[in-house]
Amino acid sequence: MDLSQWRFVVLTRSRVAATGRTSLSWNRALAEGGVDLGYDGLADAIRSAAAAELGGGFTQG
């Protein structure tokens, strides 16, 4: 599996919930403020989304 060929979009749970949908298309996720990411940026984006969702109280560990 070549992860460099994969693309991801990360949004906070509350942002997804605000759409009233249970899933989003690629274009809709981008329109909701998601950013097109490669695998190498995925972990940081998830951490940032978790911190935003928890009001900055997220710590790794």
C-alpha positions in Angstrom: 0.0 0.0 0.0 1.5 3.3 -1.1 0.1 5.9 1.3 1.6 8.7 -0.7 -1.2 8.1 -3.2 -3.9 8.6 -0.6 -5.6 12.0 0.3 -7.5 12.8 3.5 -9.7 15.6 4.9 -10.1 16.2 8.6 -13.0 18.1 10.2 -14.0 18.4 13.8 -16.9 16.2 14.9 -19.0 19.2 15.7 -18.4 20.6 12.2 -19.6 17.4 10.6 -22.6 17.3 13.0 -23.6 20.8 12.0 -24.1 19.7 8.4 -26.9 17.4 9.6 -25.4 14.5 7.6 -23.8 11.3 8.7 -21.2 11.3 5.9 -19.8 13.9 3.5 -18.5 13.8 -0.1 -15.0 14.9 -0.8 -16.1 18.2 -2.2 -18.6 18.8 0.6 -15.9 18.1 3.3 -13.6 20.6 1.6 -16.4 23.2 1.4 -17.0 22.7 5.1 -13.5 23.9 5.8 -11.5 20.7 5.5 -8.1 20.8 4.0 -6.7 18.3 1.4 -4.0 16.4 3.2 -1.5 13.7 2.5 -0.8 10.9 5.0 2.2 12.8 6.4 0.0 15.6 7.6 -2.9 13.4 8.9 -1.7 12.9 12.5 -1.1 16.6 13.1 -4.5 17.5 11.6 -6.3 15.0 13.8 -4.5 16.4 16.9 -5.5 20.0 15.9 -9.1 19.0 15.3 -9.3 17.2 18.6 -7.8 20.2 20.4 -10.3 22.6 18.7 -13.1 20.3 19.6 -12.1 20.1 23.3 -11.3 23.8 23.5 -7.5 23.3 23.4 -7.5 20.8 26.3 -6.3 17.9 24.3 -2.9 16.4 25.2 -1.2 13.5 23.6 -0.3 10.6 25.8 
